């Protein structure tokens, strides 16, 4: 019996060590990634220390590595890079709290990162909660947060952008349709429509907006058409611009492989 | 075709994508290569339609070795206590022999499904530039891995398949000057005192910035 207890304790210890293994692997990946891009050792150490702290709190480290790589590529001084990475890690803590408050007890790293980026662009913790609560499934929360932030960056008031995205999710729109909202907004902006009016139309369920039924809606500029594609009611089809104007839109077949630089 | 391979225009021509204006000689070379490839494909012997079934039958006929240990355990020859202990030992081995040289991974993007990609054409009007590239969250901000091609009117172009989702990027002119895309639908503070351009790629097809 005593031997069995010892074995059971060893079993529990080994299983408890698995998350540590994952965190250690994350750290190794981050260091390898940064070193491979030529970051100096002191910068790698500084970023890795922030990332280790983030990992210990259960936060994703990949966005931190991405921020460090961005700063390094732009020739930002190392101290400034570490400071920005540290700030983003702190923002992720706030973002995770906002997401948890909205009812997602164990949000994925992608949701936390998306919420942190949205908060960096002016989304409040309460608005993050509004989007997360409207997300019927956690995989749609991250893209929805990013779409709301993108609509805001395109000129829509953040409050209205959050309402548009939340409405889309309440209406059962697929993630792919929500991802098309920024393109739809851009197309309407190109026709001279003001962002508040675009928001109102989207909330009212205009074609291309979140209330639309079925696939289609407005296309991004130059995109091949699909069922239901078209401008809003009463609006002419915008002319194509650029060297391709007057020719049929170029369509390339999707390739099975993802982009791998 | 050059002595070292295809020019970018010829490569795009062969790929069936939009191409600028390959030279007559380049187009003739590419067409000849396509004809040769078609002739080679036509010359391949046709495979017997029953080949797949024969291969699968041969595989199924091989003696099965997997699962012997599990059957041994289920037969009662192993005491149940050893099964979780074996699992714990395996977990301990995984922990102790963890990856020492992990493969670097890119930062996660807002892709809904990895297989979903949309072609995005980036354009930059910079007639005086000697080189131009695009760098962003989709290539770990590498300023050299996605060079752009100069068109006759001084516009720099590149078309990339990007996963659905949000991407931040800038153009890199002459190797050092980072510039946001003036045609991008949205611009955001990059945290370093600059501005990143933002594009959200939806599933509807070719997008031009």
Interface residues (C-beta under 8 A of the other chain):
Chain A: X4 X7 X8 X10 X11 X12 X14 X15 X17 X18 X20 X21 X24 X25 X28 X29 X32 X33 X36 X37 X60 X62 X63 X65 X66 X67 X69 X70 X71 X72 X73 X74 X75 X76 X80 X81 X84 X87 X88 X109 X110 X113 X114 X120 X121 X139 X142 X143 X146 X147 X149 X150 X153 X154 X175 X176 X179 X180 X181 X182 X183 X185 X186 X189 X217 X219 X220 X221 X222 X223 X224 X226 X229 X242 X243 X249 X250 X251 X252 X253 X254 X255 X256 X257 X258 X259 X261
Chain B: X16 X17 X18 X81 X84 X85 X87 X88 X89 X91 X92 X94 X95 X98 X99 X100 X101 X102 X103 X104 X105 X106 X107 X108 X110 X112 X114 X115 X116 X117 X118 X119 X121 X123 X135 X137 X138 X139 X140 X141 X142 X143 X145 X146 X151 X153 X155 X159 X160 X161 X162 X163 X164 X165 X166 X176 X178 X185 X186 X187 X188 X189 X190 X191 X192 X194 X198 X199 X200 X201 X202 X203 X204 X205 X206 X207 X208
